[in-house]
């Protein structure tokens, strides 16, 4: 059976299909349940969630599915979260003041705390004890790995390079997610800069497979059964699909975001630091282009992310949407489904047919 892989076994799921987590608010309990109940692994991104809310979210998921599911956390490493000094504050105002003025607003004062505390999030995740946890932006701390082992939590680490995959394996996680540059959202690079970690799936997946002993999940550029078959042909034993699930009605994406994913604009995506200060792939927009053309240095995450969030909130309130950003992978134009159950059904039905054709030496659709 095509679906009886090492990933399926380690995650205790029927089909090695993982719904990509959405850390910026796109995750929902309903989407997690829809994917997990269909035999895959639903995921909930906790990056922007306060620690005291994590247990409640995991509890809600357990009420709607008895099957395995995953949560996702960003790893915070020393020096990765900068303090806002006077020089950086001036840069922020230089870049964003004209945009706030355009909306009739002053640049707001920076909040004292920009993002949830990472260690507190990790502790809350351990207390909630989800079946699976995935990490992005680094190697999880030893104490987290140790506690996950004691509690029976399966760990997946996200790598954008061979070196990152090997570091995660050395840290004793259970699976490697090889995330190629076609993926939507943030690039989770941590060993070198994101700009220097832009391998495509055809290059990244087989090299990661050849350099680690752990089972590998392919992520990036997968939207249908053809992508799954291709990933398996490259040596992956599971796939993670993000944008196609984000477009489904069960996700917490806005109606505007979903409409953008089904529009002609989704054919044009761009990697940029303009929205959060970290490299991420979004649908191309005039605002992103303007930030780049300005020549000004973009403040790092989470400073840029916080200010842009305030700008976008004001934009929504005024119903002027030119500052909104929409995460999307390079294969967004392949999206066809608006229900997660229908997407899963197609993937489950079509993947073995395509894999069979590959084995018979035919790649015709």
C-alpha positions as CSV (number, residue, x, y, z in Angstrom):
1,X,0.0,0.0,0.0
2,X,1.4,3.4,-1.0
3,X,0.4,5.0,2.3
4,X,2.1,2.5,4.6
5,X,5.3,4.5,5.0
6,X,7.6,5.2,7.9
7,X,5.9,8.6,8.3
8,X,2.5,7.1,8.6
9,X,3.8,4.6,11.2
10,X,5.6,7.2,13.3
11,X,2.7,9.6,13.3
12,X,0.1,6.8,13.7
13,X,-1.9,8.1,10.7
14,X,-3.5,6.3,7.8
15,X,-2.2,8.6,5.0
16,X,1.2,10.4,5.1
17,X,-0.4,13.7,4.3
18,X,0.2,16.6,6.8
19,X,-1.7,19.8,6.7
20,X,0.8,22.7,7.0
21,X,0.5,24.8,10.1
22,X,-0.3,28.5,9.8
23,X,1.3,30.5,12.5
24,X,-0.1,33.9,11.6
25,X,-3.7,33.2,12.5
26,X,-4.8,31.0,9.6
27,X,-5.0,27.8,11.7
28,X,-8.4,26.6,13.0
29,X,-9.7,23.7,15.0
30,X,-12.1,22.8,12.3
31,X,-9.4,22.4,9.7
32,X,-7.3,20.3,12.0
33,X,-10.3,18.0,12.6
34,X,-11.2,17.7,8.9
35,X,-7.7,16.6,7.9
36,X,-7.1,14.3,10.9
37,X,-10.6,12.7,10.6
38,X,-9.9,12.0,6.9
39,X,-6.8,10.0,7.9
40,X,-4.1,12.7,7.6
41,X,-2.4,14.9,10.2
42,X,-4.1,18.2,10.9
43,X,-1.8,20.9,12.3
44,X,-2.3,24.1,14.3
45,X,0.3,26.9,14.2
46,X,0.9,28.3,17.7
47,X,3.5,30.9,16.8
48,X,1.3,33.9,17.6
49,X,-0.7,32.2,20.5
50,X,-0.1,33.2,24.1
51,X,1.1,30.4,26.3
52,X,-2.1,30.4,28.5
53,X,-4.2,29.8,25.4
54,X,-2.4,26.7,24.2
55,X,-4.0,24.2,26.5
56,X,-7.5,25.4,25.6
57,X,-6.8,25.1,21.9
58,X,-5.4,21.6,22.3
59,X,-8.4,20.7,24.4
60,X,-10.8,21.9,21.7
61,X,-9.0,19.8,19.1
62,X,-9.3,16.7,21.2
63,X,-13.1,17.3,21.4
64,X,-13.5,17.2,17.7
65,X,-11.1,14.4,16.7
66,X,-9.9,11.2,18.4
67,X,-7.1,10.9,15.8
68,X,-3.5,12.2,15.9
69,X,-2.9,15.9,15.3
70,X,0.0,18.3,15.5
71,X,0.9,21.7,16.8
72,X,3.7,23.9,15.6
73,X,6.0,26.2,17.4
74,X,8.8,28.5,16.3
75,X,12.2,28.0,18.0
76,X,13.6,31.2,19.6
77,X,17.4,31.2,19.6
78,X,19.6,33.8,21.4
79,X,19.9,36.9,19.3
80,X,17.0,36.1,17.0
81,X,14.7,38.6,18.6
82,X,16.3,42.1,18.5
83,X,15.6,45.0,20.8
84,X,14.3,48.2,19.2
85,X,17.0,50.8,19.6
86,X,16.8,54.5,18.6
87,X,18.4,53.9,15.2
88,X,16.0,51.2,14.3
89,X,13.1,53.2,15.5
90,X,14.0,56.0,13.1
91,X,14.3,53.5,10.3
92,X,10.8,52.2,11.1
93,X,9.4,55.7,10.9
94,X,11.2,56.5,7.7
95,X,9.8,53.4,6.0
96,X,6.2,53.3,7.4
97,X,5.3,56.9,8.4
98,X,4.1,57.8,4.9
99,X,1.8,54.7,4.8
100,X,0.2,55.5,8.2
101,X,-0.1,59.2,7.1
102,X,-1.9,58.0,3.9
103,X,-4.5,56.4,6.3
104,X,-4.7,59.5,8.4
105,X,-2.8,58.0,11.3
106,X,0.4,58.6,13.2
107,X,2.9,55.8,13.6
108,X,1.9,54.0,16.8
109,X,4.2,53.6,19.7
110,X,5.8,50.2,19.8
111,X,4.3,47.8,22.3
112,X,6.5,46.6,25.3
113,X,6.1,43.0,24.2
114,X,5.9,42.1,20.6
115,X,5.5,38.3,20.6
116,X,4.6,35.6,23.1
117,X,7.4,34.2,25.2
118,X,8.9,31.1,23.5
119,X,9.9,29.2,26.6
120,X,6.4,29.7,28.1
121,X,4.9,28.5,24.9
122,X,7.1,25.3,25.0
123,X,6.1,24.6,28.6
124,X,2.4,25.1,27.8
125,X,2.7,22.8,24.8
126,X,4.3,20.1,27.0
127,X,1.6,20.4,29.6
128,X,-1.1,20.1,26.9
129,X,0.8,17.0,25.5
130,X,-0.3,16.9,21.9
131,X,0.4,13.7,20.0
132,X,2.8,15.5,17.6
133,X,4.7,18.8,17.6
134,X,6.6,20.3,14.7
135,X,9.3,23.0,15.0
136,X,10.5,25.6,12.7
137,X,13.3,28.2,12.8
138,X,15.8,26.0,14.7
139,X,16.6,23.0,16.7
140,X,14.4,22.5,19.8
141,X,16.2,22.9,23.1
142,X,17.4,19.8,24.8
143,X,15.0,20.1,27.7
144,X,12.1,20.3,25.3
145,X,13.3,17.2,23.4
146,X,13.8,15.3,26.7
147,X,10.3,16.2,27.9
148,X,8.7,15.3,24.6
149,X,10.3,11.9,24.8
150,X,9.1,11.4,28.4
151,X,5.5,12.4,27.4
152,X,5.4,10.4,24.2
153,X,5.1,13.4,21.9
154,X,6.4,12.8,18.4
155,X,8.7,15.5,17.1
156,X,9.2,16.9,13.6
157,X,11.9,19.4,12.8
158,X,11.8,21.7,9.7
159,X,14.9,22.0,7.6
160,X,15.6,24.2,4.5
161,X,19.2,22.8,4.0
162,X,21.0,19.5,4.3
163,X,23.0,21.0,7.3
164,X,19.8,21.9,9.1
165,X,18.4,18.4,8.5
166,X,21.5,16.8,10.0
167,X,21.4,19.1,13.0
168,X,17.8,18.2,13.7
169,X,18.6,14.5,13.4
170,X,21.5,15.0,15.9
171,X,19.0,16.6,18.2
172,X,17.0,13.4,18.3
173,X,13.8,14.5,16.6
174,X,11.6,11.8,15.0
175,X,11.1,13.1,11.4
176,X,12.5,15.8,9.1
177,X,10.3,18.2,7.1
178,X,12.4,19.3,4.1
179,X,10.9,22.7,3.2
180,X,11.8,23.9,-0.3
181,X,11.7,27.4,-1.5
182,X,8.4,26.9,-3.4
183,X,6.5,26.9,-0.1
184,X,4.3,29.8,0.9
185,X,4.8,31.7,4.2
186,X,8.0,32.1,6.1
187,X,11.3,30.4,5.2
188,X,12.3,28.6,8.3
189,X,16.0,28.8,7.8
190,X,18.3,28.9,10.8
191,X,21.8,27.7,10.0
192,X,22.4,30.3,7.3
193,X,20.4,33.3,6.0
194,X,17.1,32.5,4.4
195,X,18.4,34.1,1.1
196,X,21.2,31.6,1.1
197,X,18.9,28.6,1.8
198,X,16.6,28.6,-1.3
199,X,16.9,25.1,-2.6
200,X,14.0,23.8,-4.8
201,X,12.3,20.5,-4.1
202,X,14.0,18.6,-6.9
203,X,17.4,19.5,-5.2
204,X,16.5,19.5,-1.5
205,X,14.4,16.4,-1.0
206,X,16.8,13.7,-2.4
207,X,19.8,15.3,-0.8
208,X,18.2,15.4,2.6
209,X,17.0,11.8,2.1
210,X,20.6,10.7,1.3
211,X,22.1,12.5,4.3
212,X,19.8,11.5,7.2
213,X,18.5,8.2,8.5
214,X,15.2,9.7,9.7
215,X,12.1,9.6,7.4
216,X,11.6,12.7,5.4
217,X,8.5,14.8,4.7
218,X,8.5,16.9,1.6
219,X,7.1,20.4,1.9
220,X,6.8,23.2,-0.7
221,X,5.1,23.3,-4.1
222,X,2.7,20.4,-3.4
223,X,-0.9,21.1,-4.1
224,X,-2.3,17.9,-5.7
225,X,-1.6,14.2,-6.2
226,X,1.1,14.9,-8.8
227,X,3.1,16.7,-6.2
228,X,2.8,13.8,-3.8
229,X,3.9,11.3,-6.4
230,X,6.9,13.5,-7.3
231,X,7.9,13.8,-3.7
232,X,7.7,10.1,-3.2
233,X,9.8,9.5,-6.3
234,X,12.5,11.8,-4.8
235,X,12.6,9.6,-1.7
236,X,10.2,11.4,0.7
237,X,7.9,9.2,2.8
238,X,5.3,11.9,3.5
239,X,4.2,15.3,2.4
240,X,3.2,18.6,4.0
241,X,0.6,20.7,2.1
242,X,0.0,24.3,3.2
243,X,-1.6,26.7,0.6
244,X,-4.1,24.2,-0.7
245,X,-5.5,23.6,2.8
246,X,-5.3,27.4,3.6
247,X,-7.7,28.0,0.7
248,X,-10.3,25.6,2.2
249,X,-13.4,27.0,4.0
250,X,-12.4,25.3,7.3
251,X,-9.2,27.4,7.6
252,X,-9.2,30.7,9.5
253,X,-8.0,32.6,6.4
254,X,-10.0,35.7,5.7
255,X,-12.5,35.7,2.8
256,X,-10.2,38.2,1.1
257,X,-7.2,35.8,1.4
258,X,-9.2,32.8,0.1
259,X,-10.4,34.9,-2.8
260,X,-6.9,35.9,-3.6
261,X,-5.7,32.3,-3.6
262,X,-8.4,31.5,-6.2
263,X,-7.6,34.5,-8.4
264,X,-5.2,35.1,-11.2
265,X,-3.0,37.1,-8.8
266,X,-1.9,33.9,-7.0
267,X,0.2,33.0,-10.0
268,X,2.6,35.7,-9.0
269,X,4.3,35.2,-5.6
270,X,7.3,36.9,-4.2
271,X,9.9,36.2,-1.4
272,X,10.3,39.3,0.7
273,X,11.0,40.6,4.2
274,X,8.7,43.5,3.8
275,X,5.7,42.1,5.8
276,X,7.4,40.6,8.9
277,X,11.1,41.3,8.7
278,X,11.7,37.6,7.9
279,X,11.8,36.2,4.4
280,X,8.3,34.9,3.4
281,X,6.5,34.1,0.2
282,X,3.3,36.1,-0.4
283,X,1.2,37.0,-3.4
284,X,3.0,39.9,-5.1
285,X,1.6,43.4,-4.2
286,X,2.4,47.0,-5.0
287,X,3.1,47.6,-1.3
288,X,5.7,44.9,-1.1
289,X,7.3,46.2,-4.3
290,X,7.3,49.8,-2.9
291,X,9.1,48.8,0.2
292,X,11.8,47.2,-1.8
293,X,12.1,50.0,-4.3
294,X,12.5,52.5,-1.4
295,X,16.0,51.2,-0.8
296,X,15.5,51.5,3.0
297,X,16.6,48.7,5.3
298,X,13.6,46.7,6.5
299,X,13.6,46.3,10.3
300,X,14.0,42.7,11.5
301,X,11.3,40.4,12.9
302,X,9.3,41.0,15.1
303,X,9.6,44.8,14.9
304,X,8.5,45.0,11.2
305,X,5.8,42.3,11.8
306,X,4.3,44.3,14.7
307,X,4.1,47.6,12.8
308,X,2.7,46.0,9.6
309,X,0.0,44.3,11.7
310,X,-1.1,47.7,13.0
311,X,-1.1,49.1,9.5
312,X,-3.1,46.2,8.1
313,X,-5.7,46.5,11.0
314,X,-6.2,50.1,10.1
315,X,-6.5,49.2,6.5
316,X,-9.3,46.7,7.2
317,X,-11.1,49.1,9.4
318,X,-11.2,51.6,6.6
319,X,-11.9,49.0,3.9
320,X,-8.8,50.0,2.0
321,X,-7.1,46.7,1.3
322,X,-3.9,47.7,-0.6
323,X,-1.7,47.0,2.4
324,X,-2.9,43.5,3.0
325,X,-0.6,40.5,2.4
326,X,-1.6,37.0,1.4
327,X,0.6,34.1,2.0
328,X,0.8,31.6,-0.9
329,X,3.1,29.0,-2.4
330,X,4.2,28.9,-6.0
331,X,1.6,26.3,-7.0
332,X,-1.4,28.2,-5.7
333,X,-2.8,28.3,-9.2
334,X,-3.3,24.5,-8.9
335,X,-5.8,24.8,-6.1
336,X,-9.2,23.5,-6.9
337,X,-11.0,22.6,-3.6
338,X,-12.8,24.7,-1.1
339,X,-13.5,21.8,1.4
340,X,-10.7,20.0,3.2
341,X,-12.6,16.7,3.0
342,X,-12.8,16.9,-0.8
343,X,-9.1,17.9,-1.1
344,X,-8.2,14.9,1.1
345,X,-10.4,12.6,-0.9
346,X,-8.8,13.6,-4.2
347,X,-5.3,13.2,-2.8
348,X,-6.1,9.7,-1.4
349,X,-7.8,8.6,-4.7
350,X,-5.3,10.0,-7.2
351,X,-2.0,9.4,-5.6
352,X,-1.8,5.6,-5.9
353,X,-2.9,5.9,-9.6
354,X,-0.1,8.3,-10.4
355,X,2.4,6.3,-8.4
356,X,1.3,3.2,-10.3
357,X,2.0,4.9,-13.6
358,X,5.5,5.9,-12.4
359,X,6.2,2.3,-11.6
360,X,5.0,1.2,-15.0
361,X,7.3,3.8,-16.7
362,X,4.5,6.2,-17.7
363,X,4.3,9.7,-16.4
364,X,1.3,10.8,-18.5
365,X,-1.5,12.5,-16.5
